[in-house]
Amino acid sequence: MSGKGKDTRPATRLAAAGRRKEWTGPVVNPPVWRASTHLYETEADRKAAGKNDTDGQFFYGRRGAPTQWALAEALTEIEPGAHGTVLYPSGVAAIAGAMLAVLKPGDHLLMADNCYDPSRSMATGLLARMGITHDFFDPLDISGFKALAGRTNPRAVWLESPGSLTMEVCDTPALAAIARDAGAVTMIDNTWASALGFAALEHSCDIVMQSLSKHVGGHSDLMMGSCSAGERWYRALRRTSHQLGQVVSPDDAALAARGLRTMGIRLEKSTANALHIARWLSDQPQVAKVLCPMLQGAPGHDLWARDFTGGCGLFSFVLATDAPDASGQLVDALEHFGIGYSWGGFESLALPIFPHEYRTVMGSPTRHEGGIRAAVRLSIGLEDPEDLIADLAQALAKLEI
């Protein structure tokens, strides 16, 4: 392990993690190793490399080189409870890698109903074609989940907290305990908080996935994902990744490693900006509800305050109108927000959310009083929050509410 290891505080680990001298030499950052072929001095060396299937050992480009190894080790060092980390060419590839490492034909998957749509599509598409069945469940209904787990004998449970659109915070330790009693593996998409804001493995999850395209990259210029786990599930993740031929570009790995060094201060700034804007939005007459768990009094805040140590700039708000195109009108009127699906970069983004995009459970009064109307998801970046508030104010003023 590089640096001072896991006995140091997060900010120190972010600066030092993954910087082994044998990988960096006399420079600060590991060089970008671009290579498909690794050469051996002798035939004996080649045979030995084939038998020594361990991380950090040259073998073939598909197993990586110091650029990728350094990033994976750094991510492991900042993830409490992790034995190792596997890199994937996208966040969705990481979702698939985790599920395929755990599930086999005939298994049953329970998936929280507020999950990222590609996660849901994984269950209804790829996994279903493989003979893996699934049920969606309300992650806020603990007793209902316990009953479902008792009926269905699940092999795995997939969580996402907060939910990527409506920001529900679930009781992860309680759900994971029920899953464990049912013999299921708990996996979680922890992209929103990252390891800095929520130590998923220490809250009883078995595998933690994140899209490195978001906070780790931080500059909207790379695609990558990761999964971290304790030793047992790390071995399964790594084996499955190798069997699928997964590999990440060394250039992208270098960008992600560079982004990792400043992720802490970027998250602090974007979180502070988001809270300031969320408080302002909660006082606007055109806004029915702000869905930001970091905001005191908002749905999920108590669980967030109990389990999380940080947040990020992503949250949503519901408009006080039933007009079907109000979300789109608002987003079109914004000047400082880009319109895009991603988030976690230095720039602010806005995404309209329409009622038909919510699942049956998502729009029920049990989850959001009065159901879901037109909503907008904001990813708050590093701009001055007063400029973003002024932009939102002029856009909201144009709505007929």
N, C-alpha and C positions, 0 to 999 in steps of 0.2 A: 504494500500500500504506500502511496506517495504522500508527501507532506507529513503532517502530524497525525493523519488518520482521523478516526471518528471520535477521538477524545477532545477535539477542538470544537469551537462553535461554528454554526453554519456559514457565516460570512468568511471565516478563515478557511473552511473546507472548500468553499467555492473558488477561492483564489489559488489554493494549493493542490486540489485533487487532480489526479491523473497526470501529474508532472514528474514522472520517474526520470532520473538522470539518464538511464540507458535508452530512453525514448527521446529525450529532448537534447541531450548533449550539453553544449555550453550555452544554448539559447533558452528563452523563456517558454516558448510554445513548441509542442512537437511538430516537426516538419511534416509537410504533406507527402506521404509515401504513396505514389501512384504506381501500382504494380499488379499485374495478373500472375506473373511467374516469380516464384522464389527459388533461387539456385542453391545447390548444395556443393560443398567441397568434395565430398566422396559419396559413393553408393551407400556406405555404412551410415553416413549422416542422413541420407534420404530415408533409409529404412527406419532409423531411430525417430525421425520426425513424424513418420506415419504412425508409429506406435505411441508416441507421446502427444496424445490428443488433448492438449491443455491450452487455456487461454494464454496469450502473450508469446506464443511460439510460432515461428515462421513455418509455413507448410505450403499454402497456395493462397492466391489473392482473395479467394472467396471467404477464407477464414479471417481476413483482415490483416492489418499491419499496425505499427505503432500509432498512426493517426486515429484509427477506429478504436484500438485498445485503450488509448488514453481517455477518450470520451466515455467509453463504457465504464472504465474504472472510476472516473470522476463521478458519474451518475450513481454508481454503487456507493461511493463514499458519502454522498449527501442523502442517501435513502436509508434511514434508520432500519435495521433489521435485515438488510439485503446482503446476500452472499455474492450475487453477480447480476449483471445487466446484459440483455441482448438488444442489439440495435436492428431496426427495420427501415426499409426505404420510405415508409409513410406511417402515419398514425393508424390508418385502417389496416395496413399490413401487420402492425403490432397487435391490433385486436384479433385478426385472424390467427396470428402466430400463437397468441395465448389460448384461444379457444381450441385450436387444433392440437396443442400440446396436452390439453386436459381431456378433451371429449373424443369419443369414438362412436361408430354406428351403434344405435340402440340406447345410447345415453339420453338423459333428459336435462335440459338447461332451463333455469329460471332467470328471467331478465327483468330488471326494473323498467317500468313502463315509460319513465322519463328519459331514457337513454338516447344518445346521439343516433340519428337516423341510420347511418351506415352500420352501427352495432345491431340495430333491430333488423336491418336487411340481411345481415350475416345469419341471424337466426332463422328468418323466414326463407332465405335463399340457399346459400352455400351449405349450411349445416343441415337444413331440411332435405336437400338432395342427397346428403350423405346418410340419411336415416337417423338423424339426431332430432329429437322432438323438443318442444319448448312451450313455456307458458310465460306471459307477461304478468307482472304483479305491481300493485301499488306499493312503492317503497315506504310510504308513511303508515301503512296498515300492518303493524307488527303481528298482531294476532292472526290476521288473514294470511300473512306470509308463512307463519308457523303451521297453520292448517294446510296450506298448499304444499309446503315442503313435506309434511307428513303423508300426504296423499300421493305425491308424484315421485318420491325417491330420487331426487335430483343428483346428478353427478357434479354440477357446477352452478354457481350463482354469479350473475354479472351485475355490478352496481355502477352508478355514476352519481357523484354527489359533490356539488349541487348538480341538478339536471341541466343539460346544456341549453335549454330554452326557458323553462319556467322556474329554474333555480331552487327546486326543493332540496333541502338537506335531510338526508335520511340518518337514522340511528345506526351507523355502520357497525359498531361493536355488537349491538343486539342482533342485527340481521346475520352477521358473520357467526355469532354463537349458535344461532338456530341452524344455519347451514352446516356448521361443523357437527352438531348433534345428529344431523341427517346424513352425515358422511359426504357432504359436498365441499368442493373447493370454491373459495370466494375470490373472485377477481373484480378489480375496480378500475374504472377510467378516472384517473386522478389529475387530468390535465388542468382543470380549473385552478386548483390550489398548488400543485406541484409538491414535491417533498418538503419544500420550505414552509408550506402552509398546512399540510396535513400528512402526518406520518402513517400512511395506510397500513403498512405491515405491522406496525406497533399497535394498530387498532384492529387487529385480528384478521386482516386480509391475507391471502396467500400469494397473490400475484398483483402487482400494481403496474398499470399501463399508463403511458402518457404520450401525447403528440408533441414531439420536440420541435415541430414546425411552429409552435406557439411561443410560450415563454422562454424556452431554452434558446431557440434560434433568435427570437426577439426582433428580427428585422425584416420579416416577411420575404425572405429570399432563399428558403430551403424547405425540403420535405423530408421528414424523418419521424420515426416513432421509437419507443423503447418499452421493454418490460423488465422489471426487477423483481426478485423473489429470494426467499431463503434457498438453501442448497438443494433440497429435493426438487422443487419446481423450477429452479434455475437450470438444473441439468436437463429437465424435460424440455424447457423452452429452447435451450441451446441446441439440443439434439434435433428437435423439430425444425428449427430455423436452418440448420445445415442440410437437413433432408429436403427442404423446400428451395434450397439455393439462395437464401436471402443474403444480401450484402448491401452495404451503404457506400456511397461514393466517399472517397477520402477527402475530397474538396468540401463536400457538405459536412462531413464529420469535423473538419477543421473550423468551419463556420459555426457549427453548433457548440464546439468547445469554447470558441471565443465568446459567443453569446452567453454561455453559462457563467463566465466570470463576472458579468454585470447583471445577471438575472435578479439578484437580491435587491439591488438599489432600483432597478426598473420596476420590480413588483411593488416596492414600497411607494414609489411615486405614482404609478398607475392606480394602486389601491386608494391612496389618499385622494387623488383626483376623482375617482369613481364615487367614493363616499360623499365628497362635497357636492357632486352633481346629483347623486341619488337623493340627498337631503333637499336640494332645491326642487327637484322634480316632485317630491312628495307634497309640496305646497302648491302645486300648479292646478288650477281648476280643470284643465283638459286631461289630467292624469287621474285615473281611477285607483291605481295601485302600483307601487314600486316593488319589484321582485328582486331584492338585493339582500341576501342573508347577512351581510356585514352591517346592515342598517338596523339599529335598535328598533324593535317593534315590528320589523318585517317578518314574513313567514320564514321559519327555519332559523331565526337568529339565536335562539337559546341553544340549539344543538351546535350551531356554528361556534358560538362562544365557548361551549364546553370542549369541543374536540379539535378545533382549528387554531393554528397560531398565526395565520395570515390569510390573505385573500388575493384578489386580482381585480382587473378593471372591467370584468364582464358581468353585466346584469341586464335585466329586462324591466319594462314598465308597460302597464296596460292602459290603453286610452279610454276615456270616459265617453265612448260612442259605440254604436252598433254599426256604423257605416262600414261596409265591407272593404272599401279601398282606402280607409283613413291612414292605415300604417304606411302604405305606399306613397300617399300624398305627403305625409310628414317627412319620410326619408328623402323624397325627391326635393323637398324644400331646403334641406340641410346643405351647408356650404363647406364646413370643415370636416365632415364625416364622409369617408368613402363608403360605397355600397359593396359589401363582400362577405363571403361565408366564413372566412378565417377570423382570427383574433390573436391577441397576445403580442402584437407588434408595437412599434413605437407610435404608430399612427392610429387615430380613432376611426372606428367603423360603425355603421348602422345597418341593421337587417330587419326588414318588415316581417312580421309574423302574423299570419292570417288564421282565423278560427278553424278552417278546415285542416290546418297543419297539425292541430292538436289531436291526440288520441282520445278515445272515449273516456278513459280514466282521467286523462290530463285536464279535460274540460268539465269534470263533474264538480258539483258543489262541495263534495267532500274534500276536494283538493284546493279549490279556489272559490270562495263564496261568490255566488252569482254566476259562476262559469267564466270561461275565457272569452274576451272580445278581442278586438284588434290590439296588437301589441307590437313593441319594437325591442329588439335586443341591441344593446350598445356595447362596444368594446372601447373602453376609454384608454387613450394612449398617454403620451408625454407632453401634449400641448398644454398651454395655460388653461386651467379649467374655466376661468372667467370668459375666455373666448368661446369655449364650447357651450357654456351656459347661454351666452348671448345668441349663439347660433340656434340652439334648441328653442329659446324664447321666441325668436322670429318665426321659426317653423311652426311651433304650436299655435301662435297667433293667427296663422293662416287657415287653421282647421275650423270648420263650422260646427262648434260644439256648444 
